[in-house]
């Protein structure tokens, strides 16, 4: 029996928010996905949060942006 390796990326219930004068703006709302060695394409309309999802995963959201997730894990691609 082969040992099951952890996913390379696990994201559960990802939210990206920005404060505005009128309240909070939700740029990404509740996105979840897992990746092992497959490829993922994110498709959506302009302004739907595709870039913000990628930036949050890479931890590139600057203040005052807020990134929240139940789980957001990146594992090394090579064994340790």
HELIX and SHEET records of a PDB file:
HELIX    1   1 UNK A   50  UNK A   57  1                                   8    
SHEET    1   A 3 UNK A  23  UNK A  35  0                                        
SHEET    2   A 3 UNK A   9  UNK A  20 -1                                        
SHEET    3   A 3 UNK A  66  UNK A  68 -1                                        
SHEET    1   B 3 UNK A  23  UNK A  35  0                                        
SHEET    2   B 3 UNK A   9  UNK A  20 -1                                        
SHEET    3   B 3 UNK A  71  UNK A  74 -1                                        
END                                                                             
